Amino acid sequence: MSERASPTLRRPLRPLLRQLTLAAGIAALFGGAAGSAAAQSLAEVYEAARTYDAAYLAARAQAESTEYATQQAYRLRRPNAELNASANRVETDTSSGAERANRNVQGGISALQPLFNRSNSVTIEQAERNLEIARAELQRAEQDLIVRVADTYFQVLAARDALAAAQANKKAISEQLASAKRNFEVGTATITDTREAQARFDLATAQEIAADNDLRTKQIALDQLVGRSGVNPHPLPPAVTLPAVQPANVEEWVAQTDTAPTVRRAQVGLQIAELETEKARAGHLPTLDLVGQVQRGRTSGDAQSNLPGASGLGYAGSASVGLQMKLPLFAGFAVQNRIRETLLLEERSRNDYEAARRTVAQSTRQAFFGVQSGLAQVKALEAAEASSKLALEATQLGYKVGVRVNLDVLNAQTQLFNTQRDLARARYDVLVNGLRLRQAAGQLKPEDVAPVSSLLAP
C-alpha cells in the first residue's frame, strides 16, 4: 500500500464540528447531573460558609470578646464600693493570774469615685481603639471569606469545564481514530494516520483522567469550606456578558483605600501608640478621688476574776467622706524613660501605618489592572474560539480534498477544545479578581456577592 493515498480515493470525512459541540454539551450535562437537584448559587454557598468556616468564626468571636474587654475598662471611671468585715478574739493573762478575753467584730462599706486620673482615661480610650481594631479584623476576615468562597466555587466550575473539554476532545479523537482505521482498511489512508490518531487518543485519555482527579480535589475543597458534601455550583452561561470595572479610573479605587481594614488597623494602632505616650506623660500628673467609708463595730469581753468591770459590751461606729489627692514626686526617672520609649514606639507605628497605606495602594492598582487585563483576555479568547471553529472547518474540508492530513484535523480540534477551556477559566478569573479588587481597596461587602451570583445560570 502506498504511503500517501490519492486524493480522489480519499473517503469523505464526516464533519466533526457538530459532533464536538454535541459532545461538549453531553459532557457538561454529565458533569452537572449528579447534584443538579441540589445546585446552589454563590450567595447560598457563602451564607453556608459564614456559619461553618473556622477562621471567620474565630475572628467574630474575637471581635465580640473585645467588646466585653472594653466594658471592663469603663470601670476605671465608675465608682467602686466594697464590703469589709473582720472578727477576732484576744485572750490576755495578767500578772495577778486573771485571764481576760476580748472579742471584736467590725464591718463596713468603703467607696471610691475617681474624679481625675488621666492615666485611666487614656486606658479607656485605648480599649475603645482596640475594639475598632477587632472590628477591622472581623471585616478583613469577612472579605477573605468572600474571596475564598468565590475562588473555590469557580475552581470547581473550571475543573468541570476542563473535564467536559477533555471528554469531548477524547470523543472527537475516537471518531477520528475510527475513521482512520476504516480508511486504512479500505486502502484510502496510510498507517501513519491511524498511529497518529491512536497516540492522540491515548493522550486524551490521560488528560481526561487528570481532569477528573482535579475536579474531585476541587470538589473536596469546596465541600470542606462549606461543611456540606456534594455542593453543586450553578454554571456560568457561555454567552454571559461580564461587567466592566466601575469606577474605570484606578486612582478612584486607590482613593478609597484609607478605609481598607489593613490601613484602618494600622491607623488605629498609631492612635493607640500616641495614647500610650500620653499615658506615660500622665505619670507626672496628680490623681483626685472622692472617698467615703462607713464602719460599725462591737467589742465584748469577759474575765475570770473578781475585779469590777472585768466584762462588758460596747458598740462603736464611724462615717467619713472626703477628697484624696496623690501627686507623684520622684519615681527614679521611670516616667521620663517611659516617655522616651513610647515616643520611639509611636514612630514605629507611624511607619507601619505608612507602609500599610503604600502596600494597599499597590495591591489595589495591581488588582485593577489584573481585572482589566482579564477582560481583554476574555475578548481575545472569544475571538480565538470563533477563529478555531473556522480553522477546524477549513481543516476538515482540506482533509476531504486531500490537502490536509489526519494530524492537522487532530491539532485543529484539540486547539478548539483548549481555547474553550481557557475561555471559561478566564471568565471565572475575571469574576474572582473583581472581588479581589474590592477586597484590596477595602470596599468588599457581603452584598457584593449577589451581583456575581446573579450572573450564574439558575
C-alpha positions in Angstrom: 0.0 0.0 0.0 1.3 3.4 -0.9 2.4 5.8 1.9 0.1 8.5 0.6 -3.3 7.7 -1.0 -4.7 9.6 -4.0 -7.0 12.5 -3.0 -9.6 11.1 -5.4 -9.7 7.9 -3.4 -9.8 9.6 0.0 -13.1 8.9 1.7 -15.1 12.0 2.6 -14.7 12.7 6.3 -17.9 13.3 8.3 -18.0 16.9 9.6 -16.8 17.0 13.2 -17.8 20.4 14.4 -21.3 19.4 15.1 -20.1 16.3 16.9 -17.7 18.4 19.0 -20.4 20.8 20.1 -22.8 17.9 20.9 -20.1 16.0 22.8 -19.2 19.1 24.9 -22.9 19.6 25.8 -23.2 15.9 26.8 -20.1 16.1 28.9 -21.2 19.3 30.6 -24.6 17.7 31.3 -22.9 14.6 32.7 -20.7 16.7 34.9 -23.5 18.5 36.5 -26.2 15.8 36.6 -25.0 14.3 39.8 -26.2 17.1 42.0 -28.4 19.2 39.8 -31.3 18.9 42.2 -29.2 20.4 45.0 -27.4 23.0 42.9 -26.5 26.1 45.0 -25.8 29.6 43.9 -22.7 31.5 45.0 -24.7 33.5 47.5 -26.2 30.4 49.1 -22.7 28.8 49.4 -21.3 32.0 51.0 -24.1 32.1 53.6 -23.4 28.5 54.5 -19.7 29.2 54.8 -20.4 32.1 57.2 -21.8 29.6 59.7 -19.1 27.0 59.3 -15.7 28.5 58.4 -13.4 28.3 61.4 -11.3 31.3 60.5 -14.2 33.6 60.2 -16.0 32.3 63.3 -12.7 32.8 65.3 -12.5 36.4 64.1 -16.1 37.0 65.0 -15.6 35.6 68.5 -12.5 37.7 69.0 -14.5 40.9 68.0 -17.3 40.0 70.4 -14.9 39.3 73.2 -13.2 42.7 72.7 -16.5 44.4 73.3 -16.6 43.0 76.8 -13.0 43.9 77.3 -13.9 47.5 76.5 -16.7 47.4 79.0 -14.2 46.2 81.7 -12.1 49.3 81.0 -15.0 51.6 81.8 -14.8 50.5 85.4 -11.8 52.9 85.8 -14.1 55.9 85.7 -17.0 54.4 87.6 -17.5 54.3 91.4 -16.1 51.3 93.2 -17.6 50.0 96.5 -16.6 47.1 98.7 -17.9 45.5 101.9 -15.3 44.6 104.5 -15.8 42.7 107.8 -13.5 41.2 110.4 -13.8 39.3 113.7 -11.1 38.4 116.2 -10.7 37.2 119.8 -7.9 38.3 122.0 -7.0 36.5 125.3 -4.8 38.2 127.9 -3.1 36.9 131.0 -2.4 39.4 133.7 0.3 39.3 136.4 -2.3 38.6 139.0 -3.3 35.4 137.2 -6.6 36.6 135.9 -7.5 35.7 132.3 -9.4 38.1 130.1 -10.9 37.5 126.6 -12.0 40.3 124.2 -14.0 39.7 121.1 -14.1 42.3 118.3 -16.5 42.3 115.4 -16.3 45.0 112.8 -17.9 45.7 109.4 -18.1 48.5 107.0 -18.5 49.8 103.4 -15.9 51.8 101.6 -16.4 53.6 98.2 -14.3 55.5 95.8 -15.2 57.7 92.9 -12.4 58.8 90.6 -12.6 62.5 89.8 -9.3 63.0 87.9 -6.9 60.3 86.6 -5.5 61.0 83.2 -3.9 57.6 83.0 -7.2 55.8 83.5 -8.9 58.0 80.9 -6.2 57.1 78.3 -6.6 53.4 79.1 -10.3 53.6 78.4 -9.6 55.4 75.0 -7.1 52.7 74.2 -9.6 50.0 74.9 -12.1 51.7 72.5 -9.4 51.8 69.8 -8.7 48.1 70.4 -12.4 47.5 69.7 -12.0 49.3 66.4 -9.1 47.1 65.5 -11.1 43.9 66.4 -13.9 45.2 64.1 -11.4 45.9 61.3 -10.0 42.4 61.7 -13.6 40.9 61.5 -14.2 42.9 58.3 -10.9 41.6 56.9 -11.9 38.0 57.8 -15.3 38.5 56.2 -13.7 39.9 53.0 -11.2 37.0 53.0 -14.1 34.5 53.3 -15.9 36.0 50.4 -12.9 35.7 48.1 -12.1 32.2 49.3 -15.6 31.0 48.7 -15.8 32.6 45.3 -12.4 31.3 44.3 -13.1 27.7 45.4 -16.6 27.9 43.8 -15.3 28.9 40.4 -12.4 26.5 40.7 -15.0 23.7 40.8 -16.7 25.1 37.7 -13.4 25.5 35.9 -12.5 21.9 36.7 -15.8 20.7 35.4 -15.3 22.6 32.2 -11.8 21.2 31.8 -13.2 17.6 32.3 -16.0 18.3 29.9 -13.5 19.6 27.3 -11.3 16.6 27.9 -14.2 14.2 27.5 -15.4 15.9 24.3 -11.9 16.0 22.9 -11.5 12.3 23.6 -14.8 11.5 21.9 -13.9 13.5 18.8 -10.5 11.9 18.6 -12.1 8.5 19.0 -14.3 9.3 16.0 -11.2 10.4 14.1 -9.4 7.2 15.1 -12.2 5.0 13.9 -12.4 6.9 10.6 -8.6 6.5 10.1 -8.8 2.7 10.8 -11.7 2.4 8.3 -9.8 4.3 5.7 -6.7 2.3 6.2 -8.6 -1.0 5.9 -10.1 0.1 2.5 -6.7 1.5 1.4 -7.6 5.2 1.3 -5.3 6.2 4.1 -1.9 5.2 5.5 -1.0 3.5 8.7 0.5 6.8 9.9 -2.9 8.4 10.2 -4.1 5.5 12.4 -1.0 5.7 14.6 -1.2 9.5 15.0 -4.9 9.2 15.9 -4.1 6.4 18.4 -1.4 8.4 20.0 -3.6 11.4 20.3 -6.4 9.3 21.8 -4.1 7.8 24.4 -3.0 11.4 25.4 -6.6 12.5 25.6 -7.4 9.6 27.9 -4.6 10.6 30.2 -5.8 14.2 30.2 -9.3 13.1 31.0 -8.1 11.1 34.0 -6.1 14.1 35.2 -9.1 16.4 34.7 -11.4 14.0 36.6 -8.9 13.8 39.6 -8.6 17.6 39.6 -12.4 18.0 39.7 -12.6 15.6 42.7 -9.9 17.6 44.5 -11.6 20.9 43.9 -15.0 19.5 44.9 -13.5 18.3 48.2 -12.1 21.7 48.9 -15.5 23.4 48.3 -17.3 20.8 50.5 -14.8 21.4 53.3 -15.1 25.1 53.1 -18.9 25.0 53.4 -19.3 22.0 55.7 -21.5 20.1 53.3 -21.0 17.3 50.9 -21.8 17.3 47.2 -22.1 21.0 46.8 -23.1 21.6 43.1 -22.3 25.2 41.9 -24.5 26.8 39.3 -22.8 27.1 35.9 -21.8 30.3 34.1 -23.7 30.7 30.8 -21.4 30.6 27.7 -22.9 33.9 26.4 -22.6 35.8 29.7 -21.6 39.4 29.5 -19.0 40.2 32.2 -19.5 43.6 33.8 -16.9 46.3 33.3 -14.9 47.7 36.2 -16.6 50.6 37.9 -15.2 53.2 38.5 -13.0 52.9 35.4 -10.2 55.0 36.9 -7.6 53.3 39.0 -6.9 56.4 41.1 -10.6 56.4 42.2 -10.0 53.0 43.6 -6.8 54.0 45.3 -8.6 57.0 46.9 -10.9 54.6 48.7 -8.1 52.5 50.4 -8.0 54.7 53.5 -11.0 52.7 54.8 -9.4 49.3 54.0 -9.3 47.1 57.1 -5.5 46.7 56.9 -5.0 50.5 56.6 -7.6 51.2 59.3 -5.9 48.7 61.7 -2.5 50.4 61.2 -4.1 53.8 61.6 -5.8 52.9 64.9 -2.5 51.2 66.0 -0.8 54.6 65.6 -3.5 56.3 67.6 -3.0 53.7 70.4 0.7 54.4 70.3 0.1 58.1 70.7 -2.2 57.5 73.6 0.4 55.4 75.2 2.8 58.4 75.1 0.1 60.5 76.7 -0.4 57.9 79.4 3.4 57.9 80.1 3.3 61.7 80.5 0.4 61.3 82.9 2.9 59.8 85.3 3.7 63.4 86.4 0.1 64.4 86.9 -1.9 64.2 90.2 -4.9 62.0 90.8 -8.0 63.0 92.7 -10.6 60.7 94.1 -13.8 61.1 96.2 -13.6 58.5 99.0 -16.2 57.6 101.7 -16.3 55.0 104.4 -18.9 53.7 107.0 -17.7 51.4 109.8 -19.6 49.7 112.6 -18.0 47.5 115.4 -18.8 45.6 118.5 -16.5 44.8 121.4 -17.3 42.3 124.1 -15.2 40.9 126.9 -15.3 38.5 129.9 -12.8 37.9 132.8 -12.2 35.1 135.3 -11.6 37.4 138.2 -13.4 39.3 140.9 -12.3 42.7 139.6 -15.1 45.1 138.8 -15.5 45.9 135.1 -13.8 42.8 134.1 -16.5 42.1 131.5 -18.6 44.4 129.3 -20.1 45.1 125.9 -19.6 48.1 123.7 -20.6 49.4 120.2 -18.8 51.9 118.0 -19.5 53.4 114.6 -17.9 55.9 112.3 -18.5 57.5 108.9 -16.3 59.7 106.7 -16.2 61.3 103.3 -13.5 63.4 101.6 -11.2 64.0 98.8 -8.0 62.1 98.3 -5.2 63.5 96.1 -1.9 61.9 95.2 0.9 63.7 93.5 4.0 61.8 92.2 7.2 63.4 93.2 10.0 61.1 92.2 10.0 57.6 90.7 13.6 57.0 89.9 13.4 58.5 86.3 11.0 55.8 85.3 8.4 58.2 83.9 11.0 60.1 81.8 12.4 56.8 80.3 8.9 55.5 79.7 8.1 58.7 77.7 11.2 58.2 75.6 10.3 54.6 74.9 6.7 55.3 73.9 7.9 58.1 71.5 10.0 55.6 69.6 7.2 53.1 69.6 5.0 55.8 68.3 7.4 56.5 65.4 7.4 52.8 64.6 3.6 52.7 64.4 3.7 55.7 62.2 6.0 54.0 59.7 3.8 50.8 59.9 0.8 52.9 59.0 2.6 54.5 56.0 3.8 51.1 54.9 0.2 49.7 55.1 -1.1 52.6 53.0 1.5 52.1 50.3 1.1 48.3 50.2 -2.7 48.5 49.9 -2.5 51.2 47.2 -0.1 49.0 45.3 -2.3 45.9 45.7 -5.3 47.9 44.5 -3.5 49.1 41.4 -2.3 45.5 40.6 -5.8 44.1 41.1 -7.4 46.8 39.0 -5.1 46.2 36.0 -5.4 42.5 36.6 -9.2 42.7 36.0 -8.7 45.0 33.0 -6.2 42.5 31.5 -8.6 39.7 32.3 -11.5 41.3 30.4 -9.2 41.9 27.4 -8.1 38.3 27.6 -11.7 37.1 27.6 -12.4 39.1 24.5 -9.3 37.8 22.8 -10.2 34.2 23.7 -13.7 34.7 22.4 -12.2 35.8 19.1 -9.8 32.8 19.3 -12.7 30.4 19.8 -14.5 31.7 16.7 -11.3 31.5 14.7 -10.6 28.0 16.0 -14.0 26.8 14.9 -13.4 28.3 11.4 -10.0 26.7 11.3 -11.4 23.3 12.2 -14.0 23.6 9.5 -11.3 24.6 7.0 -9.0 21.7 8.1 -11.8 19.2 7.8 -12.6 20.5 4.3 -8.9 20.3 3.4 -8.7 16.7 4.7 -11.6 15.8 2.4 -9.9 17.2 -0.7 -6.5 15.8 0.3 -4.6 18.9 1.0 -4.6 18.3 4.8 -3.6 15.2 6.7 -5.2 13.5 9.7 -2.8 15.1 12.2 -3.9 18.6 11.0 -7.5 17.7 11.9 -6.5 16.4 15.3 -4.5 19.5 16.1 -7.3 21.8 15.0 -9.9 20.1 17.2 -7.6 20.0 20.2 -6.9 23.7 19.7 -10.6 24.4 19.8 -11.2 22.5 23.0 -8.2 24.1 24.7 -9.4 27.5 23.7 -12.9 26.9 25.1 -11.4 25.6 28.3 -9.1 28.7 28.6 -12.0 31.0 27.8 -14.1 29.5 30.6 -11.1 29.8 33.1 -10.5 33.4 32.0 -14.2 34.3 32.7 -14.0 32.8 36.2 -10.8 34.7 36.9 -12.3 38.0 36.0 -15.2 37.5 38.4 -12.9 36.4 41.3 -10.4 39.2 40.5 -13.2 41.7 40.6 -14.0 40.6 44.1 -10.2 40.8 44.9 -10.1 44.3 43.6 -12.8 45.4 46.0 -11.1 43.5 48.8 -7.8 45.2 48.1 -9.5 48.6 48.2 -11.3 47.7 51.4 -14.7 48.0 49.7 -15.8 44.4 49.6 -19.1 43.7 51.4 -21.4 40.6 51.6 -23.8 42.5 49.4 -21.2 42.3 46.5 -21.7 38.5 46.3 -25.3 38.9 44.9 -24.4 40.6 41.6 -21.8 37.9 40.8 -24.2 35.2 41.8 -26.9 36.6 39.5 -24.6 36.0 36.5 -24.8 32.3 37.1 -27.4 30.2 35.4 -30.2 29.1 37.7 
